[in-house]
Amino acid sequence: MNSNNPFDQFEIEHLSASSINLFIQDIPLFIVRYLAKHKSPTNPAMVRGTVIDHCIGNKTSVEEAQKEFKKIMNYEKKQGNVFDKDKADTEYNNIERYLEIGIPFYEKLGEPVSYQERVELNFDDLPVPIIGFVDMEYKDCIRDIKTTAKRPSTLLPPVQRQIAIYATALEKNRAYADYLYVTKTKAEVITLEVDDIDMRLNEVYRVASAMMNLLQDNDINSLIEQFYPNFESSWMWDASSIEQAKKLWRIK
């Protein structure tokens, strides 16, 4: 590591698509999560996405996915996390429907080269790597598994940056997000491709550089003086993050 590494004082050993995207979207929330090290609790939709990803990648059964969902939810409850029971029940009940479209879709694509492979991307003038885990690697592309109850019409820039990182790290020139889309009346797979991997990677580099420059001459106290949170700016501000931010910014 570079002795002048500005990430050292914040104990940041690597970046990720999540940290880069959050820096773009909401710097105060970035401060809460990555500098103050506050970990937000999971939610039923996130758990649903995790177990469906595992089931498809590891070729397990619907029953195993449902069992994993219950296990994770029970663990989170023991940690004191509170969930909306109706939302949790809905996600549990939809697991089978997601897998009914997801499993056949990936079976038709054939055997992947790897599943959940850890990748590392380095830039010469950045002192820390960007790390991620690729859902599905194939000979000619990478694919990321997404689950959603909202029909996607375009591939949003945060997702494009995420899978552009993965594609570049594995030297692939095609990168796709496969959305398993399920509602009460519909269930289908919608595939969207990154429009320009090089352009998105350039965005990643520029944002990582901006992050490095901001952290270069600041500690967390000076950053708190420069930025102020707007809790209504994004759905990403969960209750625990708001509570932590109020402590940091001394908000009554």
C-alpha positions in Angstrom: 0.0 0.0 0.0 1.1 3.6 -0.7 2.4 5.3 2.5 0.4 8.3 1.4 -2.8 6.3 1.1 -5.7 8.5 2.2 -7.9 5.4 2.7 -5.7 4.2 5.6 -7.0 6.6 8.2 -10.5 5.2 7.6 -9.4 1.6 7.5 -10.6 1.2 4.0 -8.7 -1.7 2.4 -10.7 -1.9 -0.8 -13.5 -0.2 -2.7 -16.6 -1.9 -4.2 -19.3 -1.1 -6.7 -21.5 -0.3 -3.7 -19.2 2.2 -2.1 -18.5 3.9 -5.4 -22.2 4.1 -6.3 -23.1 5.4 -2.8 -20.4 8.1 -3.0 -22.1 9.4 -6.2 -25.6 9.1 -4.8 -25.3 10.4 -1.2 -22.0 11.4 0.4 -23.4 11.8 3.9 -24.7 8.3 3.8 -21.3 7.2 2.5 -19.8 8.8 5.5 -22.1 6.9 7.8 -21.6 3.5 6.2 -18.0 3.5 5.1 -16.2 6.0 7.4 -18.2 5.6 10.6 -18.6 1.9 9.8 -22.3 1.7 10.4 -23.8 -1.5 9.0 -27.5 -1.2 8.0 -29.7 -4.2 8.8 -30.9 -6.4 6.0 -34.6 -6.6 4.9 -36.8 -9.4 3.5 -36.3 -8.3 -0.2 -32.5 -8.4 0.2 -32.7 -11.9 1.8 -35.0 -13.0 -1.0 -32.4 -11.9 -3.5 -29.6 -13.7 -1.7 -31.3 -17.0 -1.4 -32.4 -17.0 -5.0 -28.9 -16.2 -6.2 -27.5 -19.0 -4.0 -30.1 -21.5 -5.3 -29.5 -20.8 -9.0 -25.7 -20.7 -8.6 -25.4 -23.7 -6.4 -28.2 -25.7 -8.1 -30.1 -26.4 -5.0 -33.9 -26.9 -4.6 -36.7 -24.5 -4.0 -37.2 -26.1 -0.6 -33.5 -25.4 0.3 -33.9 -21.8 -0.8 -37.0 -21.4 1.4 -35.2 -23.0 4.3 -32.3 -20.6 3.9 -34.7 -17.7 3.8 -36.2 -18.7 7.2 -32.7 -19.4 8.7 -31.4 -15.9 7.7 -34.6 -14.2 8.9 -34.5 -16.0 12.2 -30.9 -15.0 12.7 -31.7 -11.3 11.9 -34.6 -11.4 14.4 -32.2 -12.7 17.1 -29.9 -9.7 16.3 -32.8 -7.4 17.1 -33.8 -6.5 13.6 -37.6 -5.9 13.2 -39.3 -6.8 9.9 -42.8 -6.2 8.5 -44.3 -9.7 8.7 -46.5 -9.3 5.7 -43.5 -8.2 3.5 -41.5 -11.1 4.8 -44.3 -13.6 4.1 -44.7 -12.1 0.6 -41.0 -12.6 -0.2 -41.0 -16.1 1.2 -44.1 -17.0 -0.9 -42.5 -15.6 -4.1 -39.3 -17.6 -3.8 -40.8 -20.5 -5.8 -42.1 -18.2 -8.5 -38.7 -16.5 -9.0 -37.0 -19.9 -9.3 -39.6 -21.2 -11.7 -38.4 -18.7 -14.2 -34.8 -18.4 -13.1 -33.7 -22.0 -13.0 -34.8 -22.9 -16.5 -33.3 -19.6 -17.9 -29.8 -20.4 -16.6 -30.0 -24.1 -17.5 -30.5 -23.1 -21.1 -27.3 -21.0 -21.0 -25.3 -24.0 -20.1 -22.6 -24.5 -17.4 -21.0 -21.3 -16.3 -17.2 -21.0 -16.0 -17.6 -19.9 -12.4 -20.2 -18.8 -9.8 -19.6 -16.0 -7.2 -15.9 -15.6 -8.2 -14.1 -13.0 -6.3 -12.5 -10.4 -8.7 -10.1 -7.6 -8.1 -9.6 -4.6 -10.3 -6.6 -2.3 -9.9 -5.8 1.2 -11.3 -2.2 2.3 -11.3 -2.7 5.5 -9.3 -5.3 4.2 -6.8 -3.8 2.7 -3.7 -6.6 0.3 -3.0 -8.2 -2.3 -5.3 -11.9 -2.5 -6.3 -13.3 -5.9 -5.2 -16.5 -7.7 -6.1 -18.1 -11.1 -6.6 -19.4 -12.1 -10.0 -22.6 -14.1 -10.1 -22.1 -16.0 -13.3 -19.0 -16.0 -15.6 -19.4 -17.6 -19.0 -16.7 -17.9 -21.8 -17.9 -14.8 -23.6 -19.6 -12.7 -20.9 -20.6 -12.2 -17.3 -24.1 -12.1 -16.0 -25.5 -10.7 -12.8 -28.7 -12.1 -11.2 -31.2 -9.5 -10.1 -34.7 -10.1 -8.5 -37.3 -7.4 -8.6 -41.0 -6.7 -8.3 -40.7 -3.6 -10.5 -40.3 -4.1 -14.2 -37.0 -2.6 -15.4 -37.1 -0.5 -18.6 -33.4 0.4 -18.7 -30.2 -0.7 -17.0 -29.5 2.0 -14.5 -26.0 3.6 -14.2 -25.2 2.1 -10.8 -25.8 -1.4 -12.1 -23.9 -0.7 -15.3 -20.9 0.5 -13.2 -21.2 -2.6 -11.0 -21.1 -5.2 -13.8 -18.6 -3.2 -15.9 -16.2 -3.6 -13.0 -16.8 -7.4 -13.1 -16.5 -7.7 -16.9 -13.2 -5.7 -17.0 -11.7 -7.7 -14.1 -12.4 -11.0 -16.0 -11.6 -9.5 -19.4 -15.0 -9.9 -20.9 -16.5 -7.5 -23.5 -20.1 -8.4 -22.8 -21.9 -7.9 -19.5 -25.6 -8.5 -18.7 -28.0 -8.1 -15.8 -30.8 -10.7 -15.8 -33.8 -9.4 -14.0 -36.1 -12.1 -12.6 -39.3 -10.0 -12.6 -42.2 -11.3 -10.5 -45.5 -9.7 -9.6 -48.9 -11.1 -8.6 -49.8 -11.6 -12.3 -46.5 -11.7 -14.1 -43.2 -13.6 -14.0 -40.5 -13.3 -16.6 -36.7 -12.8 -17.1 -35.7 -9.5 -18.6 -32.1 -9.2 -19.8 -30.3 -5.9 -20.2 -26.8 -5.3 -21.4 -24.2 -2.7 -20.3 -24.2 -0.1 -23.1 -20.5 0.9 -22.9 -18.2 -1.0 -20.6 -15.2 1.4 -21.2 -17.3 4.5 -20.5 -18.7 3.0 -17.3 -15.3 1.9 -16.1 -14.0 5.5 -16.7 -16.8 6.7 -14.4 -15.7 4.2 -11.8 -12.1 5.5 -12.0 -13.1 9.1 -11.9 -15.4 8.6 -8.8 -12.7 6.5 -7.0 -10.2 9.3 -7.7 -12.7 11.9 -6.4 -13.2 9.9 -3.3 -9.5 9.6 -2.7 -9.0 13.3 -3.2 -11.8 14.1 -0.7 -10.4 11.8 1.9 -6.8 13.0 1.3 -7.0 16.1 3.5 -10.0 15.4 5.7 -10.9 13.4 8.8 -14.4 12.4 9.6 -15.0 15.6 11.6 -14.0 17.9 8.8 -16.2 15.9 6.4 -19.2 16.3 8.7 -18.6 20.0 8.6 -18.6 20.0 4.8 -21.7 17.8 4.2 -25.1 17.6 5.8 -27.6 14.7 5.5 -31.0 14.9 3.9 -32.9 11.9 5.2 -35.7 12.3 2.6 -33.3 12.3 -0.3 -33.3 8.6 -0.8 -35.0 5.3 0.2 -31.5 4.1 1.3 -31.7 6.1 4.5 -33.1 3.4 6.8 -33.9 4.0 10.4 -30.6 2.8 11.8 -28.6 4.9 9.4 -30.6 8.0 10.3 -30.1 7.3 14.0 -26.3 7.0 13.4 -26.2 10.2 11.3 -28.1 12.1 14.0 -25.3 11.2 16.4 -22.6 12.2 14.0 -24.1 15.5 13.0 -25.6 16.1 16.5 -29.1 16.5 15.1 -31.8 16.6 17.7 
